[in-house]
Amino acid sequence: MSFFAVLLALLLEQSKPFPGGHRVHDAVAGWFGVVTRNFDAGRPHHAAVVWLGAVAVPTIVALGVHLLIGRLGFFAVLAFDILVLYVALGFRQFSHYFTAIRDALERGDDDGARRHLAQWQHVDTADLPRAELLRQVIGHALLAAHRHVFGVFFWFALLSAIGLGPVGAVFYRLAEFAPRYWQRASREPGSAVNPRLLEWSRRWFSWIDHVPARLTAAGFAIVGNFEEAVASWRRDAALWPQANDGVLLAAASGAVGVHLAPAPMARTLAVAPYVDGIAPEESPGVAGSAATGAASLQTAHLQSMVGLVWRSVVLWMLLLALLTLANVLG
C-alpha cells in the first residue's frame, strides 16, 4: 500500500499543489509556539522536554488517528495515508521559488534571482556573485528536495512497513521543521528562546536524517555519474560542517559533474552555507574546479539537477514497487 499512497500523493500534489503558507504550516508553528511558551523555562533540560512535546505529541496523535481509521478498512487507511503525504511530501511546496530563480537567471535578471532567493531563504543576497548565486540556489534546491520528498519518503516507507502508517512522514517533517522554527524565533527582537533548543533540535534532526541523507546520495550516484559521485562523496563531503548536507551535496555535484563544495575555510564555520537563514557573507565562495576537473557552474546546470532529482524519484519508486509486489506475492 505504501507504493500506491506515495504515487497518488505525488500525482495529486503535481496536479493541485498544496499552497505555500498554508493553514497546516500555521497550525504547526502555533503548536511549537504554545509548547515553547509553556514548557521552556530556560534551563538546559527543558530543551528536551520542549522538543519532545513539539515533535512527539503530534506524531503520537497521528498514530492514534491511523489506528482508529484502520478499523474502517483498507481504503480508509489508504485515503488517510494519501492525505498526510499530500501535506508532508512534494516538490511544489518549494519549487515555485526555484522556478522563479531559474527563469530570472535565464533572462539575465540576476537581481531578480537574488530577490527570489532572499524571499525563499530569508537572507540578504545583495551583491551575491552569479557563481555563488548558482551554488546557493542548487544547494538549497537539493536540500529542499531531500527534506520535502526523499526524507519523508524513506521514513514513511520504513514505519509503514511495520504497520505505523504515515507516522514516519509526520515525525520526519516535524523534526525537520523544529530547528528552522527555533532558529527564526531566536532572531526575533526580544526573543527569550532557550539557546539549547536550537542545538538540541539540530542534533536530533542530524541523527534522524543520517540514513535518509545517505540513501538520497546513493540514489543520486546510481542515476548520475556513479564513479564521480562516489569520488566526490569521499573527497568533498567533509568540506561541509554538517555531515548529512555534505554527503548529499557532494554526491549530487559529482553525479552531474559540477563543483558545489565550499572553500576549505568552511570547515571552521559554525554553520553550513546551505542551512536556512545563513547570510551569504557567511558562506565562502565556490572552490576552484580546476583541481577536480568539474565544470564551472552555469545556468544549464539547474536543469541538470532537476533531471537528477526526478530520475532518483523514479528509482526509489521502482524499488518501492518491487518491495510491494514481493510482499503481495509472498
C-alpha positions as CSV (number, residue, x, y, z in Angstrom):
1,M,0.0,0.0,0.0
2,S,3.0,2.3,0.6
3,F,3.7,2.5,-3.1
4,F,0.2,3.5,-4.1
5,A,0.0,6.1,-1.3
6,V,3.2,7.7,-2.4
7,L,2.4,7.6,-6.1
8,L,-1.1,9.0,-5.6
9,A,0.1,11.7,-3.2
10,L,2.8,12.8,-5.8
11,L,0.3,12.9,-8.6
12,L,-2.2,14.8,-6.6
13,E,0.5,17.3,-5.5
14,Q,1.6,17.8,-9.0
15,S,-1.9,18.4,-10.3
16,K,-3.1,20.5,-7.3
17,P,-0.1,21.8,-5.4
18,F,-0.5,22.3,-1.6
19,P,-0.4,26.0,-1.1
20,G,2.6,27.7,0.5
21,G,2.0,29.4,3.8
22,H,-0.9,27.1,4.3
23,R,-3.0,26.6,7.4
24,V,-1.3,23.4,8.4
25,H,2.1,25.2,8.5
26,D,0.5,28.0,10.6
27,A,-1.0,25.4,12.9
28,V,2.3,23.6,13.4
29,A,4.1,26.9,14.0
30,G,1.4,27.8,16.5
31,W,1.7,24.5,18.3
32,F,5.5,24.9,18.6
33,G,4.9,28.4,20.0
34,V,2.5,27.1,22.6
35,V,4.8,24.3,23.7
36,T,7.8,26.7,23.9
37,R,5.9,29.3,25.9
38,N,4.5,26.7,28.4
39,F,7.4,24.3,28.9
40,D,10.6,26.3,28.3
41,A,11.8,27.9,31.5
42,G,15.3,28.5,30.1
43,R,17.1,25.6,31.7
44,P,19.2,23.1,29.6
45,H,17.0,20.1,30.4
46,H,13.9,22.0,29.3
47,A,15.1,21.8,25.7
48,A,14.5,18.1,25.6
49,V,11.0,18.5,27.1
50,V,10.0,21.1,24.6
51,W,11.4,19.1,21.7
52,L,9.5,16.0,22.8
53,G,6.3,18.0,23.3
54,A,6.5,19.7,19.9
55,V,7.5,16.7,17.8
56,A,6.5,13.6,19.7
57,V,2.9,14.6,20.7
58,P,1.6,15.3,17.1
59,T,3.4,12.1,16.0
60,I,1.5,10.1,18.6
61,V,-1.7,11.8,17.7
62,A,-1.1,10.8,14.0
63,L,-0.6,7.2,15.1
64,G,-3.8,7.2,17.2
65,V,-5.8,8.5,14.2
66,H,-4.2,5.9,12.0
67,L,-5.2,3.1,14.4
68,L,-8.7,4.4,14.6
69,I,-9.1,4.7,10.9
70,G,-7.7,1.2,10.5
71,R,-11.0,-0.1,11.8
72,L,-12.8,1.3,8.7
73,G,-10.9,-0.8,6.2
74,F,-8.2,-0.7,3.6
75,F,-9.4,2.3,1.5
76,A,-9.9,4.5,4.6
77,V,-6.3,3.8,5.6
78,L,-5.1,4.5,2.1
79,A,-7.0,7.8,2.0
80,F,-5.5,8.9,5.3
81,D,-2.0,8.0,4.1
82,I,-2.5,10.0,0.9
83,L,-3.8,13.0,2.8
84,V,-0.9,13.0,5.2
85,L,1.6,12.6,2.4
86,Y,-0.1,15.3,0.4
87,V,0.6,17.7,3.2
88,A,4.1,16.4,4.1
89,L,5.6,15.4,0.8
90,G,6.1,17.1,-2.5
91,F,8.1,19.3,-4.8
92,R,5.6,22.0,-5.3
93,Q,5.9,23.3,-1.8
94,F,9.2,24.9,-2.7
95,S,9.6,24.6,-6.5
96,H,7.9,27.9,-7.3
97,Y,10.9,29.7,-5.8
98,F,13.3,27.6,-7.8
99,T,11.4,28.1,-11.0
100,A,11.2,31.8,-10.5
101,I,15.0,32.0,-9.8
102,R,15.8,29.8,-12.9
103,D,13.6,31.9,-15.1
104,A,15.2,35.1,-13.9
105,L,18.7,33.8,-14.5
106,E,17.8,32.6,-18.0
107,R,16.6,36.2,-18.7
108,G,19.8,37.5,-17.4
109,D,18.0,39.2,-14.5
110,D,20.5,38.4,-11.7
111,D,18.9,41.0,-9.4
112,G,15.5,39.3,-9.7
113,A,17.1,35.9,-9.0
114,R,18.7,37.4,-5.9
115,R,15.4,38.8,-4.7
116,H,13.6,35.4,-5.1
117,L,16.4,33.6,-3.2
118,A,16.2,36.2,-0.4
119,Q,12.4,35.6,-0.2
120,W,12.9,31.9,-0.2
121,Q,15.7,31.6,2.4
122,H,15.1,34.9,4.3
123,V,18.7,36.0,3.8
124,D,20.5,39.1,2.5
125,T,21.6,38.3,-1.1
126,A,22.7,41.8,-2.2
127,D,25.8,41.8,-4.3
128,L,26.0,38.0,-4.3
129,P,28.2,37.0,-7.3
130,R,26.5,34.9,-10.0
131,A,28.6,31.8,-9.4
132,E,27.8,31.9,-5.7
133,L,24.2,32.6,-6.5
134,L,24.0,29.5,-8.7
135,R,25.8,27.4,-6.0
136,Q,23.4,28.6,-3.3
137,V,20.3,28.0,-5.5
138,I,21.4,24.5,-6.4
139,G,22.4,23.7,-2.9
140,H,19.1,24.9,-1.3
141,A,17.1,23.2,-4.0
142,L,18.8,19.8,-3.5
143,L,18.4,20.0,0.3
144,A,14.7,21.1,-0.1
145,A,14.1,18.1,-2.5
146,H,15.6,15.8,0.1
147,R,13.7,17.2,3.0
148,H,10.4,17.6,1.2
149,V,10.5,14.4,-0.7
150,F,13.2,11.8,-0.1
151,G,13.5,12.1,3.6
152,V,9.7,11.9,4.0
153,F,9.6,9.0,1.6
154,F,12.1,6.9,3.5
155,W,10.6,7.4,6.9
156,F,7.1,6.8,5.6
157,A,8.1,3.6,3.9
158,L,10.1,2.4,6.9
159,L,7.4,2.9,9.5
160,S,4.5,2.0,7.2
161,A,6.2,-1.4,6.6
162,I,5.8,-2.2,10.3
163,G,2.1,-1.1,10.4
164,L,2.5,2.5,11.7
165,G,1.0,4.1,8.6
166,P,2.1,7.7,7.8
167,V,3.6,8.3,11.3
168,G,7.1,8.4,9.7
169,A,6.2,11.2,7.4
170,V,4.8,13.3,10.3
171,F,7.7,12.6,12.5
172,Y,10.3,13.5,9.9
173,R,8.7,16.7,8.8
174,L,8.2,17.9,12.4
175,A,11.8,17.1,13.3
176,E,13.0,19.0,10.1
177,F,10.7,21.9,11.0
178,A,12.0,22.2,14.6
179,P,15.4,23.7,14.0
180,R,14.1,26.1,11.4
181,Y,11.3,27.3,13.7
182,W,13.6,27.9,16.7
183,Q,16.3,29.5,14.6
184,R,13.9,32.1,13.3
185,A,12.3,32.6,16.7
186,S,15.7,33.2,18.3
187,R,16.4,36.0,15.8
188,E,13.2,37.9,16.7
189,P,13.7,41.1,18.8
190,G,13.4,40.5,22.5
191,S,13.4,36.7,22.0
192,A,13.7,34.6,25.1
193,V,14.0,31.3,23.4
194,N,16.2,28.8,25.2
195,P,19.5,28.6,23.2
196,R,19.7,24.9,23.9
197,L,16.5,24.4,21.9
198,L,18.2,25.1,18.6
199,E,21.3,23.0,19.5
200,W,19.0,20.1,20.6
201,S,16.7,20.2,17.6
202,R,19.7,20.3,15.2
203,R,21.4,17.4,16.9
204,W,18.2,15.2,16.8
205,F,17.4,16.0,13.2
206,S,21.0,15.2,12.3
207,W,20.5,11.7,13.8
208,I,17.1,11.3,12.2
209,D,18.3,12.3,8.8
210,H,21.6,10.3,8.9
211,V,20.4,7.3,7.0
212,P,17.9,9.1,4.6
213,A,20.6,11.6,3.6
214,R,22.9,8.8,2.6
215,L,20.2,6.9,0.8
216,T,19.4,10.0,-1.2
217,A,23.1,10.5,-2.0
218,A,23.3,6.8,-3.1
219,G,20.3,7.4,-5.4
220,F,22.0,10.4,-7.0
221,A,25.1,8.3,-7.6
222,I,23.1,5.5,-9.2
223,V,21.1,7.7,-11.6
224,G,24.1,10.0,-12.3
225,N,27.8,9.6,-12.9
226,F,28.4,6.9,-10.4
227,E,32.2,7.0,-10.2
228,E,32.4,10.8,-10.0
229,A,29.6,10.9,-7.4
230,V,31.4,8.4,-5.2
231,A,34.7,10.1,-5.6
232,S,33.2,13.5,-4.8
233,W,31.4,12.0,-1.8
234,R,34.6,10.6,-0.4
235,R,36.7,13.7,-1.3
236,D,34.4,16.7,-0.6
237,A,31.7,15.6,2.0
238,A,33.8,16.8,4.9
239,L,34.0,20.3,3.5
240,W,30.5,21.0,4.9
241,P,30.3,21.4,8.6
242,Q,27.1,19.4,8.7
243,A,27.8,15.8,7.7
244,N,24.4,15.0,6.2
245,D,24.4,18.0,3.9
246,G,27.9,17.3,2.9
247,V,27.3,13.8,1.8
248,L,24.2,14.7,-0.1
249,L,25.6,17.8,-1.9
250,A,29.0,16.2,-2.6
251,A,27.3,13.1,-4.2
252,A,25.0,15.3,-6.3
253,S,27.8,17.5,-7.5
254,G,29.8,14.5,-8.7
255,A,26.8,12.9,-10.3
256,V,26.3,15.8,-12.7
257,G,30.0,16.8,-12.9
258,V,29.9,20.3,-11.2
259,H,31.6,21.6,-8.1
260,L,29.3,22.6,-5.2
261,A,31.7,22.3,-2.3
262,P,32.6,25.5,-0.4
263,A,36.1,26.6,0.0
264,P,38.2,24.8,2.6
265,M,37.8,27.7,5.0
266,A,34.1,26.5,5.5
267,R,35.5,23.8,7.9
268,T,35.9,26.5,10.5
269,L,32.4,27.9,10.2
270,A,29.9,27.2,12.9
271,V,27.0,26.7,10.4
272,A,26.9,25.2,7.0
273,P,26.4,27.5,4.0
274,Y,23.1,25.9,3.0
275,V,21.4,26.0,6.3
276,D,18.2,28.1,6.3
277,G,18.8,31.7,7.5
278,I,22.6,32.0,6.9
279,A,23.5,35.3,5.2
280,P,25.6,35.0,2.1
281,E,28.6,36.8,3.6
282,E,28.9,33.9,6.0
283,S,29.1,31.5,3.0
284,P,32.5,31.0,1.4
285,G,32.9,31.3,-2.3
286,V,33.0,28.4,-4.7
287,A,36.2,26.5,-4.6
288,G,38.2,26.3,-7.8
289,S,37.0,23.5,-10.0
290,A,40.2,23.1,-12.0
291,A,41.6,20.7,-9.4
292,T,38.8,18.3,-9.7
293,G,38.0,18.6,-13.4
294,A,34.5,19.6,-12.6
295,A,32.7,22.1,-14.8
296,S,32.1,25.7,-13.7
297,L,28.5,26.3,-12.7
298,Q,26.2,27.5,-15.5
299,T,22.5,28.2,-15.7
300,A,22.1,24.9,-17.6
301,H,23.2,23.0,-14.5
302,L,19.9,24.0,-12.8
303,Q,18.1,21.8,-15.3
304,S,20.7,19.0,-14.9
305,M,20.0,19.0,-11.2
306,V,16.2,18.8,-11.8
307,G,16.8,15.8,-14.1
308,L,18.9,14.2,-11.4
309,V,16.2,14.6,-8.8
310,W,13.4,13.2,-11.0
311,R,15.5,10.2,-12.1
312,S,16.1,9.5,-8.4
313,V,12.4,9.7,-7.7
314,V,11.8,7.1,-10.4
315,L,14.5,4.9,-9.0
316,W,13.1,4.8,-5.5
317,M,9.5,4.5,-6.7
318,L,10.6,1.4,-8.7
319,L,12.3,-0.1,-5.7
320,L,9.2,0.5,-3.5
321,A,7.0,-1.0,-6.2
322,L,9.2,-4.1,-6.3
323,L,9.1,-4.4,-2.5
324,T,5.3,-4.0,-2.6
325,L,5.0,-6.7,-5.3
326,A,7.3,-9.0,-3.3
327,N,5.2,-8.5,-0.2
328,V,1.9,-9.3,-2.1
329,L,3.3,-12.4,-3.8
330,G,4.9,-13.5,-0.6
